[in-house]
Amino acid sequence: MTSIILVYSIGCFYAYFYPMKYYEEIVDVSQKYDIDGALVASIANVESNFKNDAKSNKGAIGIMQIMPSTAEWLASRLNKEYAEEMLYEPSYNIELGAYYLSYLIDSFEDEKLVICAYNAGQGNVSNWLANKEYSSDGKSLNKIPFKETKNYLNKVTKNYRYYKNKYK
């Protein structure tokens, strides 16, 4: 009986901290943009805990917490309609976020840099790579100057370790 309760408790823990919401949408856009669904799920969980109505104090919206200006740019690249309220629609938001991740992967190639750029912005990461204080080789980061981004990278990486076994 104790082992059943333990297994149930562990299952509840993982279900609470690592929800599997929007699984089909994530799988679809991951295949469409040739990216790892576990990365998309990890970012969605850290950004909003999969809440489609999330809005940050900086103005990022939806499951993937996309800034309206970034979303408008992404929608234009995808030849998609754009209106800010559409960012609250899960499939639309997840698709834009996944496409943005694929764009960042093409720009940086290193997953750690991609995650940092998703949080701090592509321009900041490019500047850090050009700065010897943060990057000795211009290709990887020795130090992340934003505490928020360093914490974000750690959270997404922790989520990724769980989700990589769920999105294959």
Backbone torsions as a table, in degrees:
resi	resn	phi	psi	omega
1	MET	NA	-40.5	-179.9
2	THR	-62.5	-40.3	-179.7
3	SER	-68.0	-34.1	177.3
4	ILE	-65.9	-43.6	178.1
5	ILE	-63.8	-41.8	178.9
6	LEU	-62.2	-46.7	178.8
7	VAL	-61.4	-44.5	178.3
8	TYR	-61.6	-44.3	-179.8
9	SER	-62.6	-42.4	178.5
10	ILE	-64.7	-43.0	177.8
11	GLY	-60.4	-42.4	177.9
12	CYS	-64.5	-39.3	177.8
13	PHE	-58.4	-51.4	-178.4
14	TYR	-65.9	-39.7	179.1
15	ALA	-63.7	-35.1	179.9
16	TYR	-74.1	-48.2	-175.0
17	PHE	-84.7	-22.1	-179.2
18	TYR	-131.0	68.5	-178.9
19	PRO	-64.0	156.3	-179.1
20	MET	-111.8	40.1	-179.5
21	LYS	-71.5	149.2	175.7
22	TYR	58.2	33.5	-178.4
23	TYR	-55.1	-50.5	-177.2
24	GLU	-62.0	-43.6	179.5
25	GLU	-61.8	-41.9	-179.9
26	ILE	-66.2	-43.3	178.3
27	VAL	-60.9	-45.9	-178.5
28	ASP	-59.8	-50.5	-177.1
29	VAL	-72.9	-28.3	176.8
30	SER	-65.1	-41.1	176.9
31	GLN	-69.3	-41.7	-178.9
32	LYS	-60.0	-40.6	-176.6
33	TYR	-106.6	10.9	175.1
34	ASP	52.9	52.2	176.0
35	ILE	-129.7	166.5	-177.7
36	ASP	-76.5	120.6	177.9
37	GLY	-59.9	-30.7	178.1
38	ALA	-63.7	-34.6	177.3
39	LEU	-68.4	-43.8	177.9
40	VAL	-60.3	-47.9	-179.4
41	ALA	-63.4	-40.1	179.8
42	SER	-62.2	-44.0	179.5
43	ILE	-68.8	-41.8	178.7
44	ALA	-60.7	-41.2	-179.7
45	ASN	-67.0	-45.1	-179.4
46	VAL	-68.9	-41.6	-176.7
47	GLU	-67.5	-45.4	-170.0
48	SER	-141.5	-0.1	-171.0
49	ASN	54.9	36.3	177.9
50	PHE	65.2	24.7	179.5
51	LYS	-89.4	115.0	-176.7
52	ASN	-69.8	-20.8	-179.3
53	ASP	-96.7	11.4	-179.0
54	ALA	-66.8	140.3	174.1
55	LYS	-143.6	124.0	-177.4
56	SER	-80.7	166.0	177.3
57	ASN	-67.8	-14.6	176.2
58	LYS	-93.3	-6.9	176.4
59	GLY	103.6	2.8	177.4
60	ALA	-71.7	144.0	-169.7
61	ILE	-126.3	143.1	167.3
62	GLY	84.0	-172.1	-175.1
63	ILE	-56.1	-44.7	-177.8
64	MET	-94.1	3.1	177.7
65	GLN	49.7	67.1	-178.4
66	ILE	-100.6	132.9	175.9
67	MET	-69.1	139.9	-179.2
68	PRO	-54.3	-40.3	179.9
69	SER	-65.1	-39.2	177.0
70	THR	-67.1	-42.4	179.9
71	ALA	-61.8	-41.3	179.1
72	GLU	-62.9	-42.1	178.3
73	TRP	-64.0	-44.8	179.6
74	LEU	-63.2	-44.2	179.6
75	ALA	-60.4	-39.5	179.5
76	SER	-66.8	-38.1	177.8
77	ARG	-64.6	-30.9	-179.4
78	LEU	-93.6	2.8	-175.5
79	ASN	53.7	43.6	178.5
80	LYS	-110.5	153.0	173.6
81	GLU	-62.6	150.1	176.7
82	TYR	-136.8	133.7	167.5
83	ALA	-151.6	139.4	-174.8
84	GLU	-53.4	-40.2	-178.7
85	GLU	-63.1	-21.1	177.8
86	MET	-66.6	-20.4	-179.7
87	LEU	-67.1	-15.0	176.8
88	TYR	-85.0	-8.9	177.8
89	GLU	-82.7	118.6	-173.9
90	PRO	-52.4	-50.8	-175.8
91	SER	-65.0	-37.8	178.8
92	TYR	-65.6	-48.5	-178.1
93	ASN	-63.6	-44.7	179.7
94	ILE	-64.0	-40.1	179.2
95	GLU	-64.2	-45.7	178.7
96	LEU	-61.8	-42.6	179.0
97	GLY	-62.9	-42.1	179.0
98	ALA	-66.2	-42.4	177.4
99	TYR	-62.0	-41.9	178.4
100	TYR	-61.5	-40.6	176.3
101	LEU	-61.7	-42.4	178.7
102	SER	-63.8	-37.4	176.4
103	TYR	-63.1	-44.5	179.4
104	LEU	-67.0	-35.9	176.3
105	ILE	-62.6	-42.1	177.0
106	ASP	-64.7	-32.1	-178.6
107	SER	-78.2	-38.7	-172.2
108	PHE	-114.7	-27.2	-179.2
109	GLU	68.0	-39.2	-179.9
110	ASP	-81.6	124.7	-175.8
111	GLU	-59.8	-38.2	178.5
112	LYS	-60.2	-43.3	178.8
113	LEU	-67.5	-37.4	178.4
114	VAL	-61.1	-47.0	-179.8
115	ILE	-63.7	-43.1	177.5
116	CYS	-62.2	-42.0	-179.3
117	ALA	-67.7	-34.5	177.6
118	TYR	-61.9	-35.0	-178.3
119	ASN	-86.8	-49.8	-170.9
120	ALA	-97.0	-14.2	-178.2
121	GLY	102.3	145.4	-178.1
122	GLN	-60.7	-40.8	-178.8
123	GLY	-63.1	-42.6	178.2
124	ASN	-62.0	-45.8	-179.0
125	VAL	-64.1	-41.2	177.3
126	SER	-61.2	-41.2	177.5
127	ASN	-65.0	-40.0	179.0
128	TRP	-64.0	-39.8	179.3
129	LEU	-64.9	-30.0	-179.9
130	ALA	-83.1	-8.5	-176.1
131	ASN	-101.9	120.1	-178.1
132	LYS	-61.6	-21.9	178.1
133	GLU	-67.2	-27.9	-176.1
134	TYR	-111.4	-22.1	-177.3
135	SER	-143.0	122.3	-179.8
136	SER	-83.0	-22.0	-176.0
137	ASP	-119.4	-3.5	-178.7
138	GLY	74.8	5.0	-177.9
139	LYS	-122.1	-19.2	179.9
140	SER	-142.5	161.0	-178.9
141	LEU	-100.8	129.6	172.7
142	ASN	-88.5	-26.6	-177.1
143	LYS	-146.6	138.3	176.3
144	ILE	-105.4	114.3	-173.2
145	PRO	-72.0	-21.1	178.9
146	PHE	-95.2	119.7	178.7
147	LYS	-59.0	-41.2	179.2
148	GLU	-58.5	-42.2	-179.2
149	THR	-70.4	-38.7	177.1
150	LYS	-61.8	-45.1	177.4
151	ASN	-64.7	-39.8	178.9
152	TYR	-61.1	-46.9	178.9
153	LEU	-58.2	-43.9	179.2
154	ASN	-63.2	-42.9	179.9
155	LYS	-65.4	-46.1	-179.5
156	VAL	-64.3	-40.6	179.4
157	THR	-62.9	-41.6	177.9
158	LYS	-63.1	-44.8	177.0
159	ASN	-61.9	-41.1	-177.7
160	TYR	-60.4	-39.8	179.0
161	ARG	-58.5	-35.9	177.6
162	TYR	-76.7	-51.9	-172.8
163	TYR	-68.4	-24.3	-177.8
164	LYS	-63.2	-22.0	176.3
165	ASN	-85.3	-9.8	-177.9
166	LYS	-101.3	-24.8	-177.9
167	TYR	-116.6	96.2	-179.8
168	LYS	-121.3	NA	NA
